[in-house]
Amino acid sequence: MTDNIEKITSQMRKWILEYVILMIINSEEVYSSDILNILKKNKLIVVEWTLYPLLSRLKNDSLIAYYWVESKSGPPRKYLKLTKQWKETLKTMGGVWNELMSAVNNISSEK
């Protein structure tokens, strides 16, 4: 039973994490450490190594792209942005998320 709960929890966190990362990237020009700080601040991620494979997968799936910006105080920085094709999809995902949360809250309050 514990294995099932861990698997379900892992799957839920994975989707939510991807959705939140896409929201963060869509809202502003971000560097990967910015994303990491936001996720840590909101207790969605605790270890850094979890973020980078996720970002690689999102890039490989053409959800995000990156570009380099020269830094005045060190090496160039890689900034992330949402691809054009996914900006509209993210809005749809937001609607689905809101519907799901509403349904879960309604069912939860009925019990």
ABEGO torsion letter per residue (X at the ends): XAAAAAAAAAAAAAAAAAAAAAAAAAABBBBAAAAAAAAAAAGABABAAAAAAAAAAAAAAGABBBBBBBBAAEBBBBBBBBBAAAAAAAAAAAAAAAAAAAAAAAAAAAX
